[in-house]
Every structure is written in structure tokens, then in C-alpha cells.
Amino acid sequence: MLFRSKLAFVVADRLWVHFLESGESRELTVAEGSPFWSPDSRSIGYPAQGKLKKIEAIGGPPQTVTDLTGSWGSGTWNQDGVIVFGSFPGGIFRVPASGGVPVPITAFDPARQEQAHYCPSFLPDGRHFVYSRASVDERNDAICLGSVDLKPEQQSSKPLVASNRGPVYAPSPDPSSGYLLFMRESTLMAQPFDNRRLALTGLAVPVVEEVGDNGGAGSQGAFSVSANDV
């Protein structure tokens, strides 16, 4: 996971940070899934030993944020100190970054035979996020829009994109717009996104082909994007 000038990644159940400017890589701690950055890039959230934890990017003792009741489904962290994460089995949850009990904010749509919600990515307003909904029938897989301010039964299940791999919001020089990045088979796609209307605009275009994935439950594309559009 890339944030401005640092890259967080996991190798053999160990969390590392690579400093792009100096070329230094630093091993931090045990981790068992994809990491994610705090909005100020000072801390990293990650799963380990059945818990959601956080650690400073320069190192130090890990701190437990909350217990995880299922497999890790990726996370995202907003400027108001709220972490949103996915879990298998289960939906999307929110929890204070300072620690607490996770609260569910999405619910499965029985009509779509959903079995997992995961890979949330906050939009610039810090209240809305995009995430994946996976179904028993892959034809119903979709990327949807969610809100931390809504209850599970209030969330929309209307698809933004017919894909369940990704999604990641990418900023642009124009604060009113950005891009939704997602996978279509093994190709990384980008589609313009209007931050005011919270809607996709224009057509999806390929960014790069032959992108790998993590190969686990809720397989997601092995890509990330920085806050300065790298």
C-alpha cells in the first residue's frame, strides 16, 4: 500500500515499510494481511493474530484497535479517525482508530446471494467509500458506494461497476474529480469519478495489463495508489 513517499507491504507474514526517497526498507512487525495507511501517513493498520492493529511507520510497539471475528477483508482510514474494514464471513464494519467495538455498516442482499463485502476505500469526503460485494453467482459481483453515516439496511446495493476486484479511489489534480481503479480480469482499469455527484463519469480505460492478485478469499488486485496520484 503506497502513501506519498512510503510503501507498506507484507512478506512472509512480516510488515515492511519502504522509503522511496532513501531506498531504505524497514521491517516492523508480524502481519497477516494487506496493510493500510492513516491519512497523515504516520501509522499503518494491519491484521495480526486475530486482531486489527496499528503501528507507527517509523516503528514502535503495535497497538490493538479491535478483535477480528473472521478473515481479513482489507481496510481504510479517514481523517476523522474512523477505520472501515471488511471481514469474511461478514460485511463492512467501522471502528474508532483509537480502539473500540466494531459496528456493522453493511448487510448482505439476499436477492443477490451475497457472501462477502470487502476492500473498502474512502473517498475524499471521508464519509463515503467504495467497496466490493461478492455473490455466490459471480455475475452479481459488484463495486458499490457506501457511507459510514448509514445503517446496514440503508446502504445502497446499486452497482457502480460490475466487478468485485479492487476498488481503490485515485485522486487527480482537480479536487472535484478522481478515478475509480478496479480489475477487469487481469487488467487494471480506471474510470473517472465525480466527487460532488458521487458517480462515475466517462468510460473505463485500461491502465496496465497482467496485474496479479492476492489469491486469497475475496481476491483483490495487487495494486495501490498514492495520495499524490502515483
C-alpha positions in Angstrom: 0.0 0.0 0.0 1.5 3.3 -1.2 1.2 6.6 0.5 3.1 9.6 -0.9 6.7 8.6 -0.4 6.4 5.3 1.5 5.3 1.9 0.6 3.9 -0.6 3.1 3.9 -4.3 2.2 3.8 -7.8 3.7 6.4 -10.5 3.0 6.1 -13.9 4.7 3.9 -12.6 7.5 6.1 -9.6 8.2 5.1 -6.0 7.7 7.7 -3.8 6.0 7.9 -0.1 5.0 10.0 1.0 2.0 11.0 4.7 1.9 11.0 5.7 -1.7 13.3 8.7 -1.3 16.1 7.0 0.6 15.6 3.5 -0.8 15.6 2.0 2.7 13.3 -0.8 3.7 12.5 -1.4 7.3 10.9 -4.5 8.9 8.2 -3.5 11.5 6.2 -6.5 12.9 4.1 -9.6 12.3 1.2 -9.1 9.9 -1.2 -11.5 8.2 -2.9 -9.5 5.5 -2.9 -6.3 3.5 -1.9 -3.1 5.4 -3.4 0.4 5.0 -2.3 3.9 5.9 -3.6 6.5 8.3 -4.5 9.8 6.5 -1.4 11.5 7.9 0.9 8.6 6.7 2.3 8.3 10.2 0.7 5.0 11.1 -0.2 1.7 9.4 -3.2 -0.5 10.1 -3.0 -4.3 9.6 -4.4 -7.6 10.7 -2.4 -10.0 13.0 -3.2 -12.7 15.5 -7.0 -12.3 15.1 -6.9 -8.6 15.8 -6.8 -5.3 13.9 -3.7 -3.5 14.9 -1.8 -0.3 14.2 1.8 0.7 14.3 3.8 3.8 13.6 5.5 3.8 10.2 8.9 4.5 11.8 8.5 1.5 14.2 7.5 1.0 17.8 5.1 -1.2 19.8 2.0 -2.3 18.0 -1.4 -1.3 19.4 -4.6 -3.3 19.2 -7.6 -1.5 17.7 -10.2 -4.3 17.9 -10.8 -8.0 17.6 -11.5 -9.6 14.3 -14.1 -12.3 14.1 -13.3 -13.6 10.6 -10.8 -13.4 7.9 -9.3 -10.1 6.8 -11.1 -8.2 4.0 -8.9 -5.1 3.8 -9.3 -1.7 5.5 -9.3 2.1 5.0 -8.8 5.0 7.5 -10.3 8.5 7.2 -9.3 11.9 8.5 -11.8 11.8 11.4 -10.2 8.8 13.0 -12.6 6.1 11.7 -11.4 2.8 10.3 -13.6 0.8 8.0 -12.8 -2.8 7.2 -14.2 -6.0 5.7 -14.4 -9.4 7.2 -15.1 -13.0 6.0 -17.7 -14.1 6.6 -19.5 -10.8 7.2 -19.9 -7.3 5.8 -18.2 -4.0 6.3 -17.5 -2.7 9.8 -16.5 0.7 11.3 -14.4 1.2 14.4 -12.6 4.2 16.0 -8.9 4.2 15.2 -8.3 4.8 18.9 -9.9 1.4 19.6 -13.3 0.0 20.3 -16.0 -2.5 19.3 -16.6 -2.8 15.5 -20.1 -1.8 14.3 -21.5 -3.4 11.1 -22.5 -0.8 8.5 -23.4 -3.1 5.5 -25.7 -6.1 5.3 -26.0 -8.8 2.7 -28.6 -8.5 -0.1 -30.3 -12.0 -0.1 -31.7 -11.3 -3.6 -28.1 -11.1 -4.9 -27.0 -14.2 -2.9 -24.1 -12.1 -1.4 -21.5 -13.8 0.7 -18.9 -11.2 1.4 -18.3 -7.4 1.5 -14.6 -6.3 1.5 -11.9 -3.9 0.1 -13.3 -0.6 1.3 -11.6 2.6 0.0 -12.6 6.0 1.4 -13.5 8.9 -1.0 -12.1 12.4 -0.4 -15.0 13.5 1.8 -14.1 10.8 4.4 -17.7 9.8 4.9 -18.3 7.8 1.7 -16.4 4.8 0.5 -16.3 2.3 -2.4 -16.2 -1.4 -1.7 -16.7 -4.9 -3.2 -19.8 -7.1 -2.9 -19.2 -10.8 -3.8 -22.0 -13.2 -4.6 -22.5 -16.9 -5.0 -23.2 -16.1 -8.6 -20.2 -14.1 -9.9 -22.5 -12.4 -12.4 -23.9 -10.4 -9.4 -20.4 -9.3 -8.1 -20.2 -5.5 -7.9 -18.4 -2.5 -6.6 -20.8 -0.3 -4.7 -20.9 3.0 -2.8 -21.3 3.0 1.0 -21.4 5.6 3.8 -20.2 5.5 7.4 -23.3 7.5 8.4 -25.8 4.9 7.3 -27.2 1.8 8.9 -26.7 -1.6 7.2 -30.3 -1.7 5.9 -29.9 1.9 4.5 -26.9 1.2 2.3 -27.4 1.0 -1.5 -26.6 -2.2 -3.3 -26.8 -0.5 -6.7 -23.6 -1.4 -8.6 -21.1 1.3 -9.7 -19.2 -1.3 -11.7 -19.7 -5.0 -12.4 -16.5 -6.2 -10.8 -15.5 -7.3 -7.3 -11.7 -6.8 -7.6 -10.4 -3.5 -6.4 -11.7 -1.0 -5.8 -9.3 1.9 -5.0 -10.1 5.6 -5.3 -7.3 7.6 -7.0 -7.1 11.4 -6.7 -6.4 13.8 -9.6 -5.2 17.4 -9.7 -8.9 18.5 -9.8 -10.3 18.1 -6.3 -13.8 17.7 -7.7 -12.9 14.5 -9.5 -10.7 11.5 -9.4 -10.7 7.9 -10.7 -12.1 4.6 -9.6 -9.4 1.9 -10.1 -10.6 -1.7 -10.4 -9.7 -5.0 -12.0 -11.4 -6.5 -15.1 -9.9 -10.0 -15.3 -6.1 -9.3 -15.2 -6.3 -5.7 -16.4 -6.2 -2.7 -14.1 -8.9 -0.2 -15.2 -9.5 3.5 -14.4 -12.8 5.3 -14.7 -13.4 9.0 -14.0 -15.4 9.7 -10.7 -17.2 12.8 -9.8 -16.7 13.6 -6.1 -19.6 16.0 -6.0 -22.2 13.7 -7.5 -20.5 10.5 -6.1 -20.9 9.0 -9.5 -18.8 7.5 -12.3 -18.4 9.6 -15.5 -16.9 8.8 -18.8 -15.6 5.4 -19.9 -13.3 2.9 -18.1 -9.8 2.7 -19.8 -7.0 0.2 -19.2 -4.0 1.3 -17.2 -1.9 -1.8 -17.3 -2.3 -5.5 -18.2 -1.3 -8.7 -16.4 -1.8 -7.4 -12.9 -1.7 -10.1 -10.2 -3.9 -10.6 -7.2 -3.5 -11.9 -3.7 -5.1 -15.2 -4.5 -7.0 -15.4 -1.1 -10.5 -15.1 0.0 -12.0 -12.1 -1.6 -9.2 -12.0 -4.1 -8.2 -8.4 -4.8 -5.9 -6.8 -7.4 -2.2 -6.4 -6.3 -2.1 -2.7 -6.9 -2.3 0.5 -4.8 -2.3 4.3 -5.5 -0.7 7.1 -3.5 -2.3 10.4 -2.3 -0.2 12.2 -4.9 -1.5 10.1 -7.8 1.3 7.5 -8.3 
